[in-house]
Amino acid sequence: MSKDCFNQIGLDRLVRLEWLERTAALAIDGNDELSIKSTLQHDLAPWFRYQ
């Protein structure tokens, strides 16, 4: 198996750049994993509410 196959990841969901930036900012600010998860669930809730 070529090492090139490990140079990328695959996602089966839409991931917006602003979500990744928010996650990175929370991590850089020193938040722990649980706090980051809780904050993201709150911040992203409007994107995942079914109408």
mmCIF entry with sequence, helices, sheets and N, C-alpha, C, O atoms, coordinates in Angstrom:
data_MODEL
# 
_entry.id   MODEL 
# 
_entity.id                         1 
_entity.type                       polymer 
_entity.pdbx_number_of_molecules   1 
# 
_entity_poly.entity_id                      1 
_entity_poly.type                           'polypeptide(L)' 
_entity_poly.nstd_linkage                   no 
_entity_poly.nstd_monomer                   no 
_entity_poly.pdbx_seq_one_letter_code       MSKDCFNQIGLDRLVRLEWLERTAALAIDGNDELSIKSTLQHDLAPWFRYQ 
_entity_poly.pdbx_seq_one_letter_code_can   MSKDCFNQIGLDRLVRLEWLERTAALAIDGNDELSIKSTLQHDLAPWFRYQ 
_entity_poly.pdbx_strand_id                 A 
# 
loop_
_entity_poly_seq.entity_id 
_entity_poly_seq.num 
_entity_poly_seq.mon_id 
_entity_poly_seq.hetero 
1 1  MET n 
1 2  SER n 
1 3  LYS n 
1 4  ASP n 
1 5  CYS n 
1 6  PHE n 
1 7  ASN n 
1 8  GLN n 
1 9  ILE n 
1 10 GLY n 
1 11 LEU n 
1 12 ASP n 
1 13 ARG n 
1 14 LEU n 
1 15 VAL n 
1 16 ARG n 
1 17 LEU n 
1 18 GLU n 
1 19 TRP n 
1 20 LEU n 
1 21 GLU n 
1 22 ARG n 
1 23 THR n 
1 24 ALA n 
1 25 ALA n 
1 26 LEU n 
1 27 ALA n 
1 28 ILE n 
1 29 ASP n 
1 30 GLY n 
1 31 ASN n 
1 32 ASP n 
1 33 GLU n 
1 34 LEU n 
1 35 SER n 
1 36 ILE n 
1 37 LYS n 
1 38 SER n 
1 39 THR n 
1 40 LEU n 
1 41 GLN n 
1 42 HIS n 
1 43 ASP n 
1 44 LEU n 
1 45 ALA n 
1 46 PRO n 
1 47 TRP n 
1 48 PHE n 
1 49 ARG n 
1 50 TYR n 
1 51 GLN n 
# 
_struct_asym.id          A 
_struct_asym.entity_id   1 
# 
loop_
_struct_conf.conf_type_id 
_struct_conf.id 
_struct_conf.pdbx_PDB_helix_id 
_struct_conf.beg_label_comp_id 
_struct_conf.beg_label_asym_id 
_struct_conf.beg_label_seq_id 
_struct_conf.pdbx_beg_PDB_ins_code 
_struct_conf.end_label_comp_id 
_struct_conf.end_label_asym_id 
_struct_conf.end_label_seq_id 
_struct_conf.pdbx_end_PDB_ins_code 
_struct_conf.beg_auth_comp_id 
_struct_conf.beg_auth_asym_id 
_struct_conf.beg_auth_seq_id 
_struct_conf.end_auth_comp_id 
_struct_conf.end_auth_asym_id 
_struct_conf.end_auth_seq_id 
_struct_conf.pdbx_PDB_helix_class 
_struct_conf.details 
_struct_conf.pdbx_PDB_helix_length 
HELX_P HELX_P1 AA1 LYS A 3  ? PHE A 6  ? LYS A 3  PHE A 6  5 ? 4  
HELX_P HELX_P2 AA2 LEU A 17 ? ILE A 28 ? LEU A 17 ILE A 28 1 ? 12 
HELX_P HELX_P3 AA3 GLU A 33 ? LEU A 44 ? GLU A 33 LEU A 44 1 ? 12 
HELX_P HELX_P4 AA4 ALA A 45 ? PHE A 48 ? ALA A 45 PHE A 48 5 ? 4  
# 
_struct_conf_type.id          HELX_P 
_struct_conf_type.criteria    ? 
_struct_conf_type.reference   ? 
# 
loop_
_atom_site.group_PDB 
_atom_site.id 
_atom_site.type_symbol 
_atom_site.label_atom_id 
_atom_site.label_alt_id 
_atom_site.label_comp_id 
_atom_site.label_asym_id 
_atom_site.label_entity_id 
_atom_site.label_seq_id 
_atom_site.pdbx_PDB_ins_code 
_atom_site.Cartn_x 
_atom_site.Cartn_y 
_atom_site.Cartn_z 
_atom_site.occupancy 
_atom_site.B_iso_or_equiv 
_atom_site.pdbx_formal_charge 
_atom_site.auth_seq_id 
_atom_site.auth_comp_id 
_atom_site.auth_asym_id 
_atom_site.auth_atom_id 
_atom_site.pdbx_PDB_model_num 
ATOM 1   N N  . MET A 1 1  ? 0.836   -1.179 0.000  1.00 0.00 ? 1  MET A N  1 
ATOM 2   C CA . MET A 1 1  ? 0.000   0.000  0.000  1.00 0.00 ? 1  MET A CA 1 
ATOM 3   C C  . MET A 1 1  ? 0.883   1.246  0.000  1.00 0.00 ? 1  MET A C  1 
ATOM 4   O O  . MET A 1 1  ? 1.824   1.337  0.788  1.00 0.00 ? 1  MET A O  1 
ATOM 5   N N  . SER A 1 2  ? 0.593   2.184  -0.858 1.00 0.00 ? 2  SER A N  1 
ATOM 6   C CA . SER A 1 2  ? 1.372   3.415  -0.969 1.00 0.00 ? 2  SER A CA 1 
ATOM 7   C C  . SER A 1 2  ? 1.100   4.346  0.205  1.00 0.00 ? 2  SER A C  1 
ATOM 8   O O  . SER A 1 2  ? -0.021  4.415  0.708  1.00 0.00 ? 2  SER A O  1 
ATOM 9   N N  . LYS A 1 3  ? 2.135   5.059  0.636  1.00 0.00 ? 3  LYS A N  1 
ATOM 10  C CA . LYS A 1 3  ? 1.947   6.004  1.738  1.00 0.00 ? 3  LYS A CA 1 
ATOM 11  C C  . LYS A 1 3  ? 1.078   7.185  1.317  1.00 0.00 ? 3  LYS A C  1 
ATOM 12  O O  . LYS A 1 3  ? 0.544   7.890  2.173  1.00 0.00 ? 3  LYS A O  1 
ATOM 13  N N  . ASP A 1 4  ? 0.925   7.415  0.004  1.00 0.00 ? 4  ASP A N  1 
ATOM 14  C CA . ASP A 1 4  ? 0.086   8.509  -0.482 1.00 0.00 ? 4  ASP A CA 1 
ATOM 15  C C  . ASP A 1 4  ? -1.374  8.361  -0.069 1.00 0.00 ? 4  ASP A C  1 
ATOM 16  O O  . ASP A 1 4  ? -2.088  9.355  0.061  1.00 0.00 ? 4  ASP A O  1 
ATOM 17  N N  . CYS A 1 5  ? -1.813  7.141  0.134  1.00 0.00 ? 5  CYS A N  1 
ATOM 18  C CA . CYS A 1 5  ? -3.215  6.943  0.498  1.00 0.00 ? 5  CYS A CA 1 
ATOM 19  C C  . CYS A 1 5  ? -3.502  7.440  1.911  1.00 0.00 ? 5  CYS A C  1 
ATOM 20  O O  . CYS A 1 5  ? -4.666  7.537  2.298  1.00 0.00 ? 5  CYS A O  1 
ATOM 21  N N  . PHE A 1 6  ? -2.479  7.753  2.682  1.00 0.00 ? 6  PHE A N  1 
ATOM 22  C CA . PHE A 1 6  ? -2.672  8.250  4.041  1.00 0.00 ? 6  PHE A CA 1 
ATOM 23  C C  . PHE A 1 6  ? -2.546  9.772  4.135  1.00 0.00 ? 6  PHE A C  1 
ATOM 24  O O  . PHE A 1 6  ? -2.580  10.322 5.235  1.00 0.00 ? 6  PHE A O  1 
ATOM 25  N N  . ASN A 1 7  ? -2.405  10.446 3.018  1.00 0.00 ? 7  ASN A N  1 
ATOM 26  C CA . ASN A 1 7  ? -2.220  11.891 3.015  1.00 0.00 ? 7  ASN A CA 1 
ATOM 27  C C  . ASN A 1 7  ? -3.526  12.664 2.936  1.00 0.00 ? 7  ASN A C  1 
ATOM 28  O O  . ASN A 1 7  ? -3.504  13.888 2.807  1.00 0.00 ? 7  ASN A O  1 
ATOM 29  N N  . GLN A 1 8  ? -4.653  11.987 3.009  1.00 0.00 ? 8  GLN A N  1 
ATOM 30  C CA . GLN A 1 8  ? -5.932  12.671 2.954  1.00 0.00 ? 8  GLN A CA 1 
ATOM 31  C C  . GLN A 1 8  ? -6.957  11.934 3.804  1.00 0.00 ? 8  GLN A C  1 
ATOM 32  O O  . GLN A 1 8  ? -6.799  10.757 4.130  1.00 0.00 ? 8  GLN A O  1 
ATOM 33  N N  . ILE A 1 9  ? -8.000  12.657 4.149  1.00 0.00 ? 9  ILE A N  1 
ATOM 34  C CA . ILE A 1 9  ? -9.095  12.041 4.885  1.00 0.00 ? 9  ILE A CA 1 
ATOM 35  C C  . ILE A 1 9  ? -10.360 12.181 4.060  1.00 0.00 ? 9  ILE A C  1 
ATOM 36  O O  . ILE A 1 9  ? -10.434 13.031 3.172  1.00 0.00 ? 9  ILE A O  1 
ATOM 37  N N  . GLY A 1 10 ? -11.324 11.381 4.337  1.00 0.00 ? 10 GLY A N  1 
ATOM 38  C CA . GLY A 1 10 ? -12.603 11.462 3.644  1.00 0.00 ? 10 GLY A CA 1 
ATOM 39  C C  . GLY A 1 10 ? -13.720 11.765 4.625  1.00 0.00 ? 10 GLY A C  1 
ATOM 40  O O  . GLY A 1 10 ? -13.726 11.266 5.750  1.00 0.00 ? 10 GLY A O  1 
ATOM 41  N N  . LEU A 1 11 ? -14.648 12.573 4.198  1.00 0.00 ? 11 LEU A N  1 
ATOM 42  C CA . LEU A 1 11 ? -15.808 12.913 5.011  1.00 0.00 ? 11 LEU A CA 1 
ATOM 43  C C  . LEU A 1 11 ? -17.062 12.646 4.195  1.00 0.00 ? 11 LEU A C  1 
ATOM 44  O O  . LEU A 1 11 ? -17.094 12.908 2.993  1.00 0.00 ? 11 LEU A O  1 
ATOM 45  N N  . ASP A 1 12 ? -18.084 12.131 4.841  1.00 0.00 ? 12 ASP A N  1 
ATOM 46  C CA . ASP A 1 12 ? -19.330 11.886 4.123  1.00 0.00 ? 12 ASP A CA 1 
ATOM 47  C C  . ASP A 1 12 ? -20.407 12.906 4.516  1.00 0.00 ? 12 ASP A C  1 
ATOM 48  O O  . ASP A 1 12 ? -21.598 12.680 4.297  1.00 0.00 ? 12 ASP A O  1 
ATOM 49  N N  . ARG A 1 13 ? -19.979 14.011 5.087  1.00 0.00 ? 13 ARG A N  1 
ATOM 50  C CA . ARG A 1 13 ? -20.880 15.081 5.499  1.00 0.00 ? 13 ARG A CA 1 
ATOM 51  C C  . ARG A 1 13 ? -20.307 16.421 5.040  1.00 0.00 ? 13 ARG A C  1 
ATOM 52  O O  . ARG A 1 13 ? -19.101 16.575 4.848  1.00 0.00 ? 13 ARG A O  1 
ATOM 53  N N  . LEU A 1 14 ? -21.198 17.364 4.873  1.00 0.00 ? 14 LEU A N  1 
ATOM 54  C CA . LEU A 1 14 ? -20.768 18.725 4.594  1.00 0.00 ? 14 LEU A CA 1 
ATOM 55  C C  . LEU A 1 14 ? -20.133 19.301 5.854  1.00 0.00 ? 14 LEU A C  1 
ATOM 56  O O  . LEU A 1 14 ? -20.732 19.254 6.929  1.00 0.00 ? 14 LEU A O  1 
ATOM 57  N N  . VAL A 1 15 ? -18.944 19.834 5.731  1.00 0.00 ? 15 VAL A N  1 
ATOM 58  C CA . VAL A 1 15 ? -18.266 20.491 6.846  1.00 0.00 ? 15 VAL A CA 1 
ATOM 59  C C  . VAL A 1 15 ? -17.866 21.874 6.362  1.00 0.00 ? 15 VAL A C  1 
ATOM 60  O O  . VAL A 1 15 ? -17.027 22.015 5.472  1.00 0.00 ? 15 VAL A O  1 
ATOM 61  N N  . ARG A 1 16 ? -18.457 22.865 6.940  1.00 0.00 ? 16 ARG A N  1 
ATOM 62  C CA . ARG A 1 16 ? -18.180 24.243 6.523  1.00 0.00 ? 16 ARG A CA 1 
ATOM 63  C C  . ARG A 1 16 ? -16.881 24.744 7.147  1.00 0.00 ? 16 ARG A C  1 
ATOM 64  O O  . ARG A 1 16 ? -16.552 24.416 8.287  1.00 0.00 ? 16 ARG A O  1 
ATOM 65  N N  . LEU A 1 17 ? -16.158 25.542 6.376  1.00 0.00 ? 17 LEU A N  1 
ATOM 66  C CA . LEU A 1 17 ? -14.889 26.078 6.832  1.00 0.00 ? 17 LEU A CA 1 
ATOM 67  C C  . LEU A 1 17 ? -15.072 26.860 8.136  1.00 0.00 ? 17 LEU A C  1 
ATOM 68  O O  . LEU A 1 17 ? -14.232 26.768 9.031  1.00 0.00 ? 17 LEU A O  1 
ATOM 69  N N  . GLU A 1 18 ? -16.142 27.617 8.251  1.00 0.00 ? 18 GLU A N  1 
ATOM 70  C CA . GLU A 1 18 ? -16.359 28.398 9.468  1.00 0.00 ? 18 GLU A CA 1 
ATOM 71  C C  . GLU A 1 18 ? -16.502 27.494 10.697 1.00 0.00 ? 18 GLU A C  1 
ATOM 72  O O  . GLU A 1 18 ? -16.134 27.897 11.800 1.00 0.00 ? 18 GLU A O  1 
ATOM 73  N N  . TRP A 1 19 ? -17.028 26.285 10.522 1.00 0.00 ? 19 TRP A N  1 
ATOM 74  C CA . TRP A 1 19 ? -17.144 25.344 11.648 1.00 0.00 ? 19 TRP A CA 1 
ATOM 75  C C  . TRP A 1 19 ? -15.758 24.861 12.074 1.00 0.00 ? 19 TRP A C  1 
ATOM 76  O O  . TRP A 1 19 ? -15.462 24.763 13.264 1.00 0.00 ? 19 TRP A O  1 
ATOM 77  N N  . LEU A 1 20 ? -14.923 24.564 11.093 1.00 0.00 ? 20 LEU A N  1 
ATOM 78  C CA . LEU A 1 20 ? -13.560 24.125 11.398 1.00 0.00 ? 20 LEU A CA 1 
ATOM 79  C C  . LEU A 1 20 ? -12.770 25.250 12.066 1.00 0.00 ? 20 LEU A C  1 
ATOM 80  O O  . LEU A 1 20 ? -12.007 25.011 13.002 1.00 0.00 ? 20 LEU A O  1 
ATOM 81  N N  . GLU A 1 21 ? -12.958 26.468 11.582 1.00 0.00 ? 21 GLU A N  1 
ATOM 82  C CA . GLU A 1 21 ? -12.276 27.612 12.185 1.00 0.00 ? 21 GLU A CA 1 
ATOM 83  C C  . GLU A 1 21 ? -12.727 27.824 13.624 1.00 0.00 ? 21 GLU A C  1 
ATOM 84  O O  . GLU A 1 21 ? -11.908 28.130 14.489 1.00 0.00 ? 21 GLU A O  1 
ATOM 85  N N  . ARG A 1 22 ? -14.022 27.665 13.889 1.00 0.00 ? 22 ARG A N  1 
ATOM 86  C CA . ARG A 1 22 ? -14.555 27.816 15.245 1.00 0.00 ? 22 ARG A CA 1 
ATOM 87  C C  . ARG A 1 22 ? -13.958 26.741 16.159 1.00 0.00 ? 22 ARG A C  1 
ATOM 88  O O  . ARG A 1 22 ? -13.556 27.031 17.285 1.00 0.00 ? 22 ARG A O  1 
ATOM 89  N N  . THR A 1 23 ? -13.905 25.512 15.670 1.00 0.00 ? 23 THR A N  1 
ATOM 90  C CA . THR A 1 23 ? -13.330 24.411 16.439 1.00 0.00 ? 23 THR A CA 1 
ATOM 91  C C  . THR A 1 23 ? -11.868 24.682 16.757 1.00 0.00 ? 23 THR A C  1 
ATOM 92  O O  . THR A 1 23 ? -11.430 24.504 17.894 1.00 0.00 ? 23 THR A O  1 
ATOM 93  N N  . ALA A 1 24 ? -11.116 25.111 15.753 1.00 0.00 ? 24 ALA A N  1 
ATOM 94  C CA . ALA A 1 24 ? -9.698  25.409 15.956 1.00 0.00 ? 24 ALA A CA 1 
ATOM 95  C C  . ALA A 1 24 ? -9.515  26.535 16.966 1.00 0.00 ? 24 ALA A C  1 
ATOM 96  O O  . ALA A 1 24 ? -8.629  26.461 17.817 1.00 0.00 ? 24 ALA A O  1 
ATOM 97  N N  . ALA A 1 25 ? -10.336 27.569 16.884 1.00 0.00 ? 25 ALA A N  1 
ATOM 98  C CA . ALA A 1 25 ? -10.229 28.695 17.820 1.00 0.00 ? 25 ALA A CA 1 
ATOM 99  C C  . ALA A 1 25 ? -10.496 28.237 19.250 1.00 0.00 ? 25 ALA A C  1 
ATOM 100 O O  . ALA A 1 25 ? -9.805  28.656 20.179 1.00 0.00 ? 25 ALA A O  1 
ATOM 101 N N  . LEU A 1 26 ? -11.493 27.381 19.426 1.00 0.00 ? 26 LEU A N  1 
ATOM 102 C CA . LEU A 1 26 ? -11.795 26.870 20.767 1.00 0.00 ? 26 LEU A CA 1 
ATOM 103 C C  . LEU A 1 26 ? -10.625 26.056 21.315 1.00 0.00 ? 26 LEU A C  1 
ATOM 104 O O  . LEU A 1 26 ? -10.286 26.161 22.494 1.00 0.00 ? 26 LEU A O  1 
ATOM 105 N N  . ALA A 1 27 ? -10.017 25.249 20.459 1.00 0.00 ? 27 ALA A N  1 
ATOM 106 C CA . ALA A 1 27 ? -8.874  24.434 20.888 1.00 0.00 ? 27 ALA A CA 1 
ATOM 107 C C  . ALA A 1 27 ? -7.665  25.310 21.212 1.00 0.00 ? 27 ALA A C  1 
ATOM 108 O O  . ALA A 1 27 ? -6.988  25.093 22.217 1.00 0.00 ? 27 ALA A O  1 
ATOM 109 N N  . ILE A 1 28 ? -7.398  26.291 20.367 1.00 0.00 ? 28 ILE A N  1 
ATOM 110 C CA . ILE A 1 28 ? -6.265  27.194 20.591 1.00 0.00 ? 28 ILE A CA 1 
ATOM 111 C C  . ILE A 1 28 ? -6.432  27.963 21.898 1.00 0.00 ? 28 ILE A C  1 
ATOM 112 O O  . ILE A 1 28 ? -5.454  28.252 22.588 1.00 0.00 ? 28 ILE A O  1 
ATOM 113 N N  . ASP A 1 29 ? -7.680  28.292 22.233 1.00 0.00 ? 29 ASP A N  1 
ATOM 114 C CA . ASP A 1 29 ? -7.962  29.021 23.479 1.00 0.00 ? 29 ASP A CA 1 
ATOM 115 C C  . ASP A 1 29 ? -7.801  28.152 24.722 1.00 0.00 ? 29 ASP A C  1 
ATOM 116 O O  . ASP A 1 29 ? -7.923  28.637 25.846 1.00 0.00 ? 29 ASP A O  1 
ATOM 117 N N  . GLY A 1 30 ? -7.524  26.857 24.511 1.00 0.00 ? 30 GLY A N  1 
ATOM 118 C CA . GLY A 1 30 ? -7.243  25.981 25.642 1.00 0.00 ? 30 GLY A CA 1 
ATOM 119 C C  . GLY A 1 30 ? -8.444  25.257 26.224 1.00 0.00 ? 30 GLY A C  1 
ATOM 120 O O  . GLY A 1 30 ? -8.352  24.682 27.308 1.00 0.00 ? 30 GLY A O  1 
ATOM 121 N N  . ASN A 1 31 ? -9.569  25.274 25.519 1.00 0.00 ? 31 ASN A N  1 
ATOM 122 C CA . ASN A 1 31 ? -10.752 24.548 26.004 1.00 0.00 ? 31 ASN A CA 1 
ATOM 123 C C  . ASN A 1 31 ? -10.527 23.046 25.939 1.00 0.00 ? 31 ASN A C  1 
ATOM 124 O O  . ASN A 1 31 ? -9.843  22.550 25.044 1.00 0.00 ? 31 ASN A O  1 
ATOM 125 N N  . ASP A 1 32 ? -11.105 22.330 26.889 1.00 0.00 ? 32 ASP A N  1 
ATOM 126 C CA . ASP A 1 32 ? -10.987 20.871 26.860 1.00 0.00 ? 32 ASP A CA 1 
ATOM 127 C C  . ASP A 1 32 ? -12.003 20.290 25.875 1.00 0.00 ? 32 ASP A C  1 
ATOM 128 O O  . ASP A 1 32 ? -12.904 20.989 25.411 1.00 0.00 ? 32 ASP A O  1 
ATOM 129 N N  . GLU A 1 33 ? -11.847 19.017 25.566 1.00 0.00 ? 33 GLU A N  1 
ATOM 130 C CA . GLU A 1 33 ? -12.668 18.356 24.553 1.00 0.00 ? 33 GLU A CA 1 
ATOM 131 C C  . GLU A 1 33 ? -14.158 18.448 24.858 1.00 0.00 ? 33 GLU A C  1 
ATOM 132 O O  . GLU A 1 33 ? -14.959 18.728 23.965 1.00 0.00 ? 33 GLU A O  1 
ATOM 133 N N  . LEU A 1 34 ? -14.530 18.217 26.103 1.00 0.00 ? 34 LEU A N  1 
ATOM 134 C CA . LEU A 1 34 ? -15.942 18.259 26.488 1.00 0.00 ? 34 LEU A CA 1 
ATOM 135 C C  . LEU A 1 34 ? -16.526 19.655 26.297 1.00 0.00 ? 34 LEU A C  1 
ATOM 136 O O  . LEU A 1 34 ? -17.651 19.803 25.820 1.00 0.00 ? 34 LEU A O  1 
ATOM 137 N N  . SER A 1 35 ? -15.769 20.665 26.666 1.00 0.00 ? 35 SER A N  1 
ATOM 138 C CA . SER A 1 35 ? -16.212 22.052 26.515 1.00 0.00 ? 35 SER A CA 1 
ATOM 139 C C  . SER A 1 35 ? -16.357 22.417 25.033 1.00 0.00 ? 35 SER A C  1 
ATOM 140 O O  . SER A 1 35 ? -17.320 23.079 24.645 1.00 0.00 ? 35 SER A O  1 
ATOM 141 N N  . ILE A 1 36 ? -15.413 21.990 24.224 1.00 0.00 ? 36 ILE A N  1 
ATOM 142 C CA . ILE A 1 36 ? -15.478 22.261 22.784 1.00 0.00 ? 36 ILE A CA 1 
ATOM 143 C C  . ILE A 1 36 ? -16.714 21.595 22.186 1.00 0.00 ? 36 ILE A C  1 
ATOM 144 O O  . ILE A 1 36 ? -17.448 22.215 21.417 1.00 0.00 ? 36 ILE A O  1 
ATOM 145 N N  . LYS A 1 37 ? -16.938 20.349 22.536 1.00 0.00 ? 37 LYS A N  1 
ATOM 146 C CA . LYS A 1 37 ? -18.092 19.619 22.007 1.00 0.00 ? 37 LYS A CA 1 
ATOM 147 C C  . LYS A 1 37 ? -19.395 20.307 22.399 1.00 0.00 ? 37 LYS A C  1 
ATOM 148 O O  . LYS A 1 37 ? -20.285 20.473 21.564 1.00 0.00 ? 37 LYS A O  1 
ATOM 149 N N  . SER A 1 38 ? -19.512 20.700 23.642 1.00 0.00 ? 38 SER A N  1 
ATOM 150 C CA . SER A 1 38 ? -20.717 21.364 24.130 1.00 0.00 ? 38 SER A CA 1 
ATOM 151 C C  . SER A 1 38 ? -20.946 22.687 23.401 1.00 0.00 ? 38 SER A C  1 
ATOM 152 O O  . SER A 1 38 ? -22.064 22.985 22.981 1.00 0.00 ? 38 SER A O  1 
ATOM 153 N N  . THR A 1 39 ? -19.896 23.466 23.257 1.00 0.00 ? 39 THR A N  1 
ATOM 154 C CA . THR A 1 39 ? -20.004 24.762 22.580 1.00 0.00 ? 39 THR A CA 1 
ATOM 155 C C  . THR A 1 39 ? -20.401 24.580 21.124 1.00 0.00 ? 39 THR A C  1 
ATOM 156 O O  . THR A 1 39 ? -21.260 25.302 20.618 1.00 0.00 ? 39 THR A O  1 
ATOM 157 N N  . LEU A 1 40 ? -19.779 23.617 20.445 1.00 0.00 ? 40 LEU A N  1 
ATOM 158 C CA . LEU A 1 40 ? -20.099 23.387 19.038 1.00 0.00 ? 40 LEU A CA 1 
ATOM 159 C C  . LEU A 1 40 ? -21.527 22.885 18.866 1.00 0.00 ? 40 LEU A C  1 
ATOM 160 O O  . LEU A 1 40 ? -22.211 23.282 17.922 1.00 0.00 ? 40 LEU A O  1 
ATOM 161 N N  . GLN A 1 41 ? -21.985 22.020 19.763 1.00 0.00 ? 41 GLN A N  1 
ATOM 162 C CA . GLN A 1 41 ? -23.365 21.542 19.672 1.00 0.00 ? 41 GLN A CA 1 
ATOM 163 C C  . GLN A 1 41 ? -24.337 22.706 19.785 1.00 0.00 ? 41 GLN A C  1 
ATOM 164 O O  . GLN A 1 41 ? -25.339 22.755 19.072 1.00 0.00 ? 41 GLN A O  1 
ATOM 165 N N  . HIS A 1 42 ? -24.044 23.637 20.676 1.00 0.00 ? 42 HIS A N  1 
ATOM 166 C CA . HIS A 1 42 ? -24.891 24.811 20.838 1.00 0.00 ? 42 HIS A CA 1 
ATOM 167 C C  . HIS A 1 42 ? -24.812 25.711 19.606 1.00 0.00 ? 42 HIS A C  1 
ATOM 168 O O  . HIS A 1 42 ? -25.838 26.127 19.067 1.00 0.00 ? 42 HIS A O  1 
ATOM 169 N N  . ASP A 1 43 ? -23.585 26.008 19.162 1.00 0.00 ? 43 ASP A N  1 
ATOM 170 C CA . ASP A 1 43 ? -23.388 26.921 18.039 1.00 0.00 ? 43 ASP A CA 1 
ATOM 171 C C  . ASP A 1 43 ? -23.946 26.383 16.725 1.00 0.00 ? 43 ASP A C  1 
ATOM 172 O O  . ASP A 1 43 ? -24.452 27.146 15.902 1.00 0.00 ? 43 ASP A O  1 
ATOM 173 N N  . LEU A 1 44 ? -23.853 25.077 16.531 1.00 0.00 ? 44 LEU A N  1 
ATOM 174 C CA . LEU A 1 44 ? -24.256 24.495 15.249 1.00 0.00 ? 44 LEU A CA 1 
ATOM 175 C C  . LEU A 1 44 ? -25.686 23.962 15.232 1.00 0.00 ? 44 LEU A C  1 
ATOM 176 O O  . LEU A 1 44 ? -26.170 23.523 14.189 1.00 0.00 ? 44 LEU A O  1 
ATOM 177 N N  . ALA A 1 45 ? -26.356 23.995 16.361 1.00 0.00 ? 45 ALA A N  1 
ATOM 178 C CA . ALA A 1 45 ? -27.725 23.463 16.445 1.00 0.00 ? 45 ALA A CA 1 
ATOM 179 C C  . ALA A 1 45 ? -28.653 23.995 15.351 1.00 0.00 ? 45 ALA A C  1 
ATOM 180 O O  . ALA A 1 45 ? -29.407 23.214 14.770 1.00 0.00 ? 45 ALA A O  1 
ATOM 181 N N  . PRO A 1 46 ? -28.624 25.280 15.053 1.00 0.00 ? 46 PRO A N  1 
ATOM 182 C CA . PRO A 1 46 ? -29.540 25.774 14.007 1.00 0.00 ? 46 PRO A CA 1 
ATOM 183 C C  . PRO A 1 46 ? -29.327 25.134 12.632 1.00 0.00 ? 46 PRO A C  1 
ATOM 184 O O  . PRO A 1 46 ? -30.255 25.065 11.826 1.00 0.00 ? 46 PRO A O  1 
ATOM 185 N N  . TRP A 1 47 ? -28.120 24.674 12.371 1.00 0.00 ? 47 TRP A N  1 
ATOM 186 C CA . TRP A 1 47 ? -27.835 24.045 11.081 1.00 0.00 ? 47 TRP A CA 1 
ATOM 187 C C  . TRP A 1 47 ? -28.432 22.642 10.967 1.00 0.00 ? 47 TRP A C  1 
ATOM 188 O O  . TRP A 1 47 ? -28.590 22.119 9.864  1.00 0.00 ? 47 TRP A O  1 
ATOM 189 N N  . PHE A 1 48 ? -28.761 22.035 12.106 1.00 0.00 ? 48 PHE A N  1 
ATOM 190 C CA . PHE A 1 48 ? -29.184 20.642 12.089 1.00 0.00 ? 48 PHE A CA 1 
ATOM 191 C C  . PHE A 1 48 ? -30.589 20.416 12.617 1.00 0.00 ? 48 PHE A C  1 
ATOM 192 O O  . PHE A 1 48 ? -30.975 19.278 12.880 1.00 0.00 ? 48 PHE A O  1 
ATOM 193 N N  . ARG A 1 49 ? -31.341 21.463 12.771 1.00 0.00 ? 49 ARG A N  1 
ATOM 194 C CA . ARG A 1 49 ? -32.736 21.322 13.213 1.00 0.00 ? 49 ARG A CA 1 
ATOM 195 C C  . ARG A 1 49 ? -33.601 20.962 12.011 1.00 0.00 ? 49 ARG A C  1 
ATOM 196 O O  . ARG A 1 49 ? -33.497 21.569 10.945 1.00 0.00 ? 49 ARG A O  1 
ATOM 197 N N  . TYR A 1 50 ? -34.443 19.975 12.204 1.00 0.00 ? 50 TYR A N  1 
ATOM 198 C CA . TYR A 1 50 ? -35.359 19.581 11.136 1.00 0.00 ? 50 TYR A CA 1 
ATOM 199 C C  . TYR A 1 50 ? -36.616 20.409 11.219 1.00 0.00 ? 50 TYR A C  1 
ATOM 200 O O  . TYR A 1 50 ? -37.120 20.685 12.307 1.00 0.00 ? 50 TYR A O  1 
ATOM 201 N N  . GLN A 1 51 ? -37.119 20.802 10.079 1.00 0.00 ? 51 GLN A N  1 
ATOM 202 C CA . GLN A 1 51 ? -38.327 21.635 10.038 1.00 0.00 ? 51 GLN A CA 1 
ATOM 203 C C  . GLN A 1 51 ? -39.519 20.816 9.643  1.00 0.00 ? 51 GLN A C  1 
ATOM 204 O O  . GLN A 1 51 ? -40.628 21.343 9.554  1.00 0.00 ? 51 GLN A O  1 
# 
